[in-house]
């Protein structure tokens, strides 16, 4: 999510998550602010380093600088990397 954003429950990424899960693909959600162990019946990961290392594909609303080192794994609609 975008820094400072609190609208992850209404994010456009949710539709993508639902479609991916419908294909039987395991989804892991990175959300350091979450108090729960699951979000939309998907495991929540709070450790960003572990998340980046463990996941094969990362779907993100925005391309954040923290993802530059794994950009080959990142899929986003942020084509121009400008919010």
N, CA, C and O atoms as CSV, one atom per row, in Angstrom:
chain,resi,resn,atom,element,x,y,z
A,1,UNK,N,N,0.833,-1.186,0.000
A,1,UNK,CA,C,0.000,0.000,0.000
A,1,UNK,C,C,0.872,1.240,0.000
A,1,UNK,O,O,2.057,1.190,0.329
A,2,UNK,N,N,0.279,2.317,-0.364
A,2,UNK,CA,C,0.960,3.594,-0.359
A,2,UNK,C,C,1.263,3.999,1.082
A,2,UNK,O,O,0.470,3.732,1.984
A,3,UNK,N,N,2.392,4.633,1.295
A,3,UNK,CA,C,2.770,5.078,2.631
A,3,UNK,C,C,1.673,5.977,3.185
A,3,UNK,O,O,1.220,6.903,2.512
A,4,UNK,N,N,1.253,5.705,4.399
A,4,UNK,CA,C,0.231,6.511,5.052
A,4,UNK,C,C,-1.191,6.144,4.675
A,4,UNK,O,O,-2.138,6.729,5.201
A,5,UNK,N,N,-1.357,5.198,3.784
A,5,UNK,CA,C,-2.691,4.802,3.350
A,5,UNK,C,C,-3.334,3.914,4.399
A,5,UNK,O,O,-2.680,3.049,4.981
A,6,UNK,N,N,-4.612,4.132,4.635
A,6,UNK,CA,C,-5.329,3.284,5.579
A,6,UNK,C,C,-6.530,2.626,4.907
A,6,UNK,O,O,-7.444,2.163,5.590
A,7,UNK,N,N,-6.536,2.580,3.584
A,7,UNK,CA,C,-7.703,2.057,2.881
A,7,UNK,C,C,-7.462,0.687,2.266
A,7,UNK,O,O,-8.063,0.359,1.243
A,8,UNK,N,N,-6.585,-0.125,2.874
A,8,UNK,CA,C,-6.288,-1.416,2.259
A,8,UNK,C,C,-7.505,-2.308,2.168
A,8,UNK,O,O,-7.528,-3.214,1.336
A,9,UNK,N,N,-8.505,-2.093,2.977
A,9,UNK,CA,C,-9.710,-2.912,2.901
A,9,UNK,C,C,-10.545,-2.598,1.661
A,9,UNK,O,O,-11.384,-3.407,1.266
A,10,UNK,N,N,-10.328,-1.434,1.040
A,10,UNK,CA,C,-11.077,-1.073,-0.160
A,10,UNK,C,C,-10.172,-0.963,-1.376
A,10,UNK,O,O,-10.569,-0.391,-2.390
A,11,UNK,N,N,-8.987,-1.491,-1.292
A,11,UNK,CA,C,-7.995,-1.378,-2.343
A,11,UNK,C,C,-8.399,-2.149,-3.594
A,11,UNK,O,O,-9.066,-3.180,-3.511
A,12,UNK,N,N,-7.989,-1.640,-4.751
A,12,UNK,CA,C,-8.264,-2.329,-6.016
A,12,UNK,C,C,-7.547,-3.668,-6.089
A,12,UNK,O,O,-7.938,-4.537,-6.869
A,13,UNK,N,N,-6.519,-3.845,-5.299
A,13,UNK,CA,C,-5.756,-5.091,-5.308
A,13,UNK,C,C,-6.607,-6.268,-4.824
A,13,UNK,O,O,-6.301,-7.419,-5.136
A,14,UNK,N,N,-7.653,-5.993,-4.079
A,14,UNK,CA,C,-8.486,-7.074,-3.546
A,14,UNK,C,C,-9.123,-7.904,-4.653
A,14,UNK,O,O,-9.228,-9.123,-4.521
A,15,UNK,N,N,-9.547,-7.277,-5.731
A,15,UNK,CA,C,-10.128,-8.018,-6.841
A,15,UNK,C,C,-9.111,-8.955,-7.471
A,15,UNK,O,O,-9.439,-10.074,-7.865
A,16,UNK,N,N,-7.878,-8.488,-7.560
A,16,UNK,CA,C,-6.815,-9.321,-8.104
A,16,UNK,C,C,-6.556,-10.500,-7.176
A,16,UNK,O,O,-6.392,-11.631,-7.636
A,17,UNK,N,N,-6.519,-10.241,-5.876
A,17,UNK,CA,C,-6.299,-11.321,-4.909
A,17,UNK,C,C,-7.379,-12.389,-5.034
A,17,UNK,O,O,-7.081,-13.583,-5.008
A,18,UNK,N,N,-8.605,-11.973,-5.166
A,18,UNK,CA,C,-9.709,-12.928,-5.286
A,18,UNK,C,C,-9.570,-13.781,-6.537
A,18,UNK,O,O,-9.821,-14.985,-6.493
A,19,UNK,N,N,-9.174,-13.177,-7.648
A,19,UNK,CA,C,-9.015,-13.933,-8.898
A,19,UNK,C,C,-7.855,-14.913,-8.817
A,19,UNK,O,O,-7.954,-16.041,-9.299
A,20,UNK,N,N,-6.765,-14.487,-8.212
A,20,UNK,CA,C,-5.605,-15.368,-8.061
A,20,UNK,C,C,-5.973,-16.558,-7.179
A,20,UNK,O,O,-5.659,-17.701,-7.510
A,21,UNK,N,N,-6.631,-16.291,-6.069
A,21,UNK,CA,C,-7.032,-17.366,-5.157
A,21,UNK,C,C,-8.019,-18.325,-5.819
A,21,UNK,O,O,-7.990,-19.526,-5.554
A,22,UNK,N,N,-8.892,-17.798,-6.679
A,22,UNK,CA,C,-9.867,-18.645,-7.373
A,22,UNK,C,C,-9.172,-19.664,-8.277
A,22,UNK,O,O,-9.753,-20.697,-8.610
A,23,UNK,N,N,-7.943,-19.378,-8.671
A,23,UNK,CA,C,-7.162,-20.303,-9.490
A,23,UNK,C,C,-6.387,-21.313,-8.646
A,23,UNK,O,O,-5.640,-22.134,-9.178
A,24,UNK,N,N,-6.571,-21.244,-7.321
A,24,UNK,CA,C,-5.919,-22.188,-6.431
A,24,UNK,C,C,-4.498,-21.810,-6.043
A,24,UNK,O,O,-3.747,-22.645,-5.540
A,25,UNK,N,N,-4.128,-20.563,-6.274
A,25,UNK,CA,C,-2.777,-20.090,-5.956
A,25,UNK,C,C,-2.769,-19.513,-4.544
A,25,UNK,O,O,-3.634,-18.714,-4.184
A,26,UNK,N,N,-1.785,-19.926,-3.751
A,26,UNK,CA,C,-1.665,-19.409,-2.389
A,26,UNK,C,C,-1.298,-17.930,-2.438
A,26,UNK,O,O,-0.425,-17.518,-3.201
A,27,UNK,N,N,-1.974,-17.146,-1.619
A,27,UNK,CA,C,-1.731,-15.710,-1.530
A,27,UNK,C,C,-1.221,-15.395,-0.131
A,27,UNK,O,O,-1.788,-15.841,0.867
A,28,UNK,N,N,-0.149,-14.623,-0.075
A,28,UNK,CA,C,0.387,-14.120,1.193
A,28,UNK,C,C,0.322,-12.609,1.120
A,28,UNK,O,O,0.752,-12.016,0.131
A,29,UNK,N,N,-0.208,-11.981,2.153
A,29,UNK,CA,C,-0.384,-10.535,2.183
A,29,UNK,C,C,0.651,-9.926,3.114
A,29,UNK,O,O,0.758,-10.323,4.274
A,30,UNK,N,N,1.415,-8.961,2.610
A,30,UNK,CA,C,2.327,-8.216,3.480
A,30,UNK,C,C,1.556,-7.036,4.039
A,30,UNK,O,O,1.105,-6.168,3.292
A,31,UNK,N,N,1.406,-7.009,5.358
A,31,UNK,CA,C,0.701,-5.911,6.014
A,31,UNK,C,C,1.238,-5.773,7.440
A,31,UNK,O,O,0.744,-6.432,8.355
A,32,UNK,N,N,2.242,-4.921,7.631
A,32,UNK,CA,C,2.857,-4.783,8.946
A,32,UNK,C,C,1.933,-4.198,10.009
A,32,UNK,O,O,2.180,-4.370,11.203
A,33,UNK,N,N,0.886,-3.519,9.594
A,33,UNK,CA,C,-0.037,-2.879,10.536
A,33,UNK,C,C,-1.156,-3.807,11.005
A,33,UNK,O,O,-1.885,-3.477,11.941
A,34,UNK,N,N,-1.292,-4.961,10.360
A,34,UNK,CA,C,-2.382,-5.870,10.688
A,34,UNK,C,C,-2.164,-6.542,12.038
A,34,UNK,O,O,-1.048,-6.934,12.379
A,35,UNK,N,N,-3.238,-6.666,12.791
A,35,UNK,CA,C,-3.189,-7.382,14.062
A,35,UNK,C,C,-3.557,-8.849,13.891
A,35,UNK,O,O,-3.286,-9.671,14.767
A,36,UNK,N,N,-4.172,-9.171,12.769
A,36,UNK,CA,C,-4.629,-10.534,12.542
A,36,UNK,C,C,-3.587,-11.389,11.847
A,36,UNK,O,O,-2.596,-10.892,11.312
A,37,UNK,N,N,-3.840,-12.693,11.871
A,37,UNK,CA,C,-2.952,-13.642,11.202
A,37,UNK,C,C,-3.368,-13.856,9.754
A,37,UNK,O,O,-2.592,-14.375,8.952
A,38,UNK,N,N,-4.615,-13.450,9.412
A,38,UNK,CA,C,-5.124,-13.628,8.060
A,38,UNK,C,C,-5.843,-12.374,7.586
A,38,UNK,O,O,-6.372,-11.601,8.385
A,39,UNK,N,N,-5.852,-12.189,6.276
A,39,UNK,CA,C,-6.611,-11.122,5.634
A,39,UNK,C,C,-7.263,-11.748,4.412
A,39,UNK,O,O,-6.563,-12.266,3.542
A,40,UNK,N,N,-8.585,-11.713,4.328
A,40,UNK,CA,C,-9.331,-12.380,3.258
A,40,UNK,C,C,-8.910,-13.837,3.128
A,40,UNK,O,O,-8.714,-14.337,2.020
A,41,UNK,N,N,-8.775,-14.509,4.250
A,41,UNK,CA,C,-8.392,-15.922,4.303
A,41,UNK,C,C,-7.015,-16.200,3.698
A,41,UNK,O,O,-6.761,-17.300,3.207
A,42,UNK,N,N,-6.141,-15.218,3.733
A,42,UNK,CA,C,-4.761,-15.376,3.286
A,42,UNK,C,C,-3.834,-15.043,4.442
A,42,UNK,O,O,-4.118,-14.156,5.246
A,43,UNK,N,N,-2.723,-15.763,4.515
A,43,UNK,CA,C,-1.751,-15.531,5.595
A,43,UNK,C,C,-1.172,-14.127,5.474
A,43,UNK,O,O,-0.901,-13.641,4.376
A,44,UNK,N,N,-0.989,-13.487,6.629
A,44,UNK,CA,C,-0.396,-12.154,6.692
A,44,UNK,C,C,1.060,-12.282,7.113
A,44,UNK,O,O,1.382,-12.966,8.084
A,45,UNK,N,N,1.937,-11.611,6.367
A,45,UNK,CA,C,3.359,-11.553,6.698
A,45,UNK,C,C,3.685,-10.127,7.111
A,45,UNK,O,O,3.314,-9.178,6.420
A,46,UNK,N,N,4.372,-9.973,8.228
A,46,UNK,CA,C,4.717,-8.647,8.731
A,46,UNK,C,C,6.194,-8.291,8.515
A,46,UNK,O,O,6.570,-7.121,8.600
A,47,UNK,N,N,7.015,-9.282,8.239
A,47,UNK,CA,C,8.444,-9.069,8.050
A,47,UNK,C,C,8.728,-8.868,6.560
A,47,UNK,O,O,8.611,-9.809,5.776
A,48,UNK,N,N,9.096,-7.665,6.171
A,48,UNK,CA,C,9.260,-7.328,4.762
A,48,UNK,C,C,10.404,-8.107,4.109
A,48,UNK,O,O,10.279,-8.532,2.961
A,49,UNK,N,N,11.495,-8.296,4.809
A,49,UNK,CA,C,12.623,-9.054,4.254
A,49,UNK,C,C,12.220,-10.489,3.953
A,49,UNK,O,O,12.552,-11.027,2.896
A,50,UNK,N,N,11.509,-11.103,4.880
A,50,UNK,CA,C,11.028,-12.472,4.663
A,50,UNK,C,C,10.062,-12.527,3.490
A,50,UNK,O,O,10.129,-13.429,2.654
A,51,UNK,N,N,9.173,-11.563,3.440
A,51,UNK,CA,C,8.194,-11.499,2.361
A,51,UNK,C,C,8.893,-11.419,1.008
A,51,UNK,O,O,8.555,-12.162,0.087
A,52,UNK,N,N,9.862,-10.525,0.888
A,52,UNK,CA,C,10.587,-10.363,-0.377
A,52,UNK,C,C,11.353,-11.624,-0.753
A,52,UNK,O,O,11.404,-11.991,-1.927
A,53,UNK,N,N,11.942,-12.281,0.220
A,53,UNK,CA,C,12.736,-13.490,-0.045
A,53,UNK,C,C,11.868,-14.694,-0.383
A,53,UNK,O,O,12.219,-15.486,-1.258
A,54,UNK,N,N,10.745,-14.837,0.301
A,54,UNK,CA,C,9.941,-16.055,0.213
A,54,UNK,C,C,8.989,-16.113,-0.975
A,54,UNK,O,O,8.703,-17.200,-1.475
A,55,UNK,N,N,8.498,-14.982,-1.434
A,55,UNK,CA,C,7.437,-15.000,-2.442
A,55,UNK,C,C,8.004,-14.978,-3.857
A,55,UNK,O,O,9.003,-14.313,-4.130
A,56,UNK,N,N,7.347,-15.720,-4.753
A,56,UNK,CA,C,7.777,-15.821,-6.150
A,56,UNK,C,C,7.332,-14.626,-6.981
A,56,UNK,O,O,8.060,-14.155,-7.855
A,57,UNK,N,N,6.132,-14.146,-6.698
A,57,UNK,CA,C,5.551,-13.015,-7.425
A,57,UNK,C,C,4.950,-12.064,-6.402
A,57,UNK,O,O,4.318,-12.494,-5.437
A,58,UNK,N,N,5.149,-10.774,-6.617
A,58,UNK,CA,C,4.568,-9.768,-5.730
A,58,UNK,C,C,3.697,-8.854,-6.574
A,58,UNK,O,O,4.165,-8.258,-7.544
A,59,UNK,N,N,2.430,-8.746,-6.204
A,59,UNK,CA,C,1.493,-7.862,-6.873
A,59,UNK,C,C,1.319,-6.656,-5.964
A,59,UNK,O,O,0.938,-6.793,-4.802
A,60,UNK,N,N,1.603,-5.468,-6.503
A,60,UNK,CA,C,1.578,-4.257,-5.687
A,60,UNK,C,C,0.764,-3.170,-6.370
A,60,UNK,O,O,0.777,-3.049,-7.595
A,61,UNK,N,N,0.063,-2.387,-5.577
A,61,UNK,CA,C,-0.643,-1.233,-6.128
A,61,UNK,C,C,0.345,-0.233,-6.708
A,61,UNK,O,O,0.115,0.322,-7.783
A,62,UNK,N,N,1.439,-0.005,-6.002
A,62,UNK,CA,C,2.424,1.006,-6.376
A,62,UNK,C,C,3.817,0.419,-6.319
A,62,UNK,O,O,4.088,-0.459,-5.499
A,63,UNK,N,N,4.703,0.890,-7.177
A,63,UNK,CA,C,6.092,0.461,-7.160
A,63,UNK,C,C,6.844,1.334,-6.163
A,63,UNK,O,O,7.113,2.506,-6.425
A,64,UNK,N,N,7.172,0.757,-5.039
A,64,UNK,CA,C,7.895,1.481,-3.993
A,64,UNK,C,C,9.386,1.211,-4.135
A,64,UNK,O,O,9.788,0.150,-4.610
A,65,UNK,N,N,10.192,2.161,-3.728
A,65,UNK,CA,C,11.636,2.025,-3.800
A,65,UNK,C,C,12.154,0.787,-3.098
A,65,UNK,O,O,13.175,0.230,-3.502
A,66,UNK,N,N,11.472,0.345,-2.055
A,66,UNK,CA,C,11.878,-0.841,-1.306
A,66,UNK,C,C,11.780,-2.119,-2.131
A,66,UNK,O,O,12.305,-3.159,-1.734
A,67,UNK,N,N,11.111,-2.042,-3.273
A,67,UNK,CA,C,10.952,-3.215,-4.140
A,67,UNK,C,C,11.949,-3.226,-5.299
A,67,UNK,O,O,11.976,-4.178,-6.079
A,68,UNK,N,N,12.755,-2.197,-5.418
A,68,UNK,CA,C,13.676,-2.093,-6.549
A,68,UNK,C,C,14.612,-3.282,-6.667
A,68,UNK,O,O,14.932,-3.700,-7.780
A,69,UNK,N,N,15.059,-3.837,-5.552
A,69,UNK,CA,C,16.007,-4.944,-5.602
A,69,UNK,C,C,15.367,-6.258,-6.058
A,69,UNK,O,O,16.074,-7.223,-6.347
A,70,UNK,N,N,14.048,-6.297,-6.120
A,70,UNK,CA,C,13.351,-7.507,-6.593
A,70,UNK,C,C,12.332,-7.151,-7.679
A,70,UNK,O,O,11.322,-7.839,-7.836
A,71,UNK,N,N,12.594,-6.095,-8.415
A,71,UNK,CA,C,11.604,-5.606,-9.380
A,71,UNK,C,C,11.197,-6.649,-10.420
A,71,UNK,O,O,10.120,-6.543,-11.005
A,72,UNK,N,N,12.043,-7.654,-10.657
A,72,UNK,CA,C,11.680,-8.698,-11.620
A,72,UNK,C,C,10.530,-9.570,-11.113
A,72,UNK,O,O,9.906,-10.288,-11.894
A,73,UNK,N,N,10.246,-9.511,-9.808
A,73,UNK,CA,C,9.150,-10.284,-9.223
A,73,UNK,C,C,7.886,-9.446,-9.025
A,73,UNK,O,O,6.854,-9.976,-8.614
A,74,UNK,N,N,7.959,-8.145,-9.312
A,74,UNK,CA,C,6.868,-7.226,-8.990
A,74,UNK,C,C,5.997,-6.959,-10.213
A,74,UNK,O,O,6.492,-6.637,-11.293
A,75,UNK,N,N,4.692,-7.101,-10.018
A,75,UNK,CA,C,3.701,-6.746,-11.024
A,75,UNK,C,C,2.841,-5.638,-10.438
A,75,UNK,O,O,2.308,-5.780,-9.338
A,76,UNK,N,N,2.700,-4.525,-11.171
A,76,UNK,CA,C,1.969,-3.373,-10.670
A,76,UNK,C,C,1.357,-2.608,-11.830
A,76,UNK,O,O,1.812,-2.712,-12.969
A,77,UNK,N,N,0.322,-1.840,-11.528
A,77,UNK,CA,C,-0.262,-0.976,-12.552
A,77,UNK,C,C,0.451,0.378,-12.590
A,77,UNK,O,O,0.112,1.235,-13.405
A,78,UNK,N,N,1.413,0.565,-11.732
A,78,UNK,CA,C,2.164,1.816,-11.627
A,78,UNK,C,C,3.268,1.826,-12.693
A,78,UNK,O,O,4.452,1.741,-12.367
A,79,UNK,N,N,2.875,1.930,-13.957
A,79,UNK,CA,C,3.800,1.803,-15.076
A,79,UNK,C,C,4.920,2.835,-15.067
A,79,UNK,O,O,6.053,2.530,-15.442
A,80,UNK,N,N,4.611,4.035,-14.647
A,80,UNK,CA,C,5.592,5.115,-14.708
A,80,UNK,C,C,6.247,5.395,-13.351
A,80,UNK,O,O,7.058,6.311,-13.215
A,81,UNK,N,N,5.877,4.586,-12.349
A,81,UNK,CA,C,6.431,4.717,-10.991
A,81,UNK,C,C,6.261,6.131,-10.430
A,81,UNK,O,O,7.176,6.696,-9.830
A,82,UNK,N,N,5.101,6.668,-10.636
A,82,UNK,CA,C,4.811,8.010,-10.139
A,82,UNK,C,C,3.447,8.070,-9.471
A,82,UNK,O,O,2.620,8.904,-9.840
A,83,UNK,N,N,3.198,7.214,-8.506
A,83,UNK,CA,C,1.976,7.339,-7.720
A,83,UNK,C,C,0.800,7.518,-8.632
A,83,UNK,O,O,-0.332,7.643,-8.163
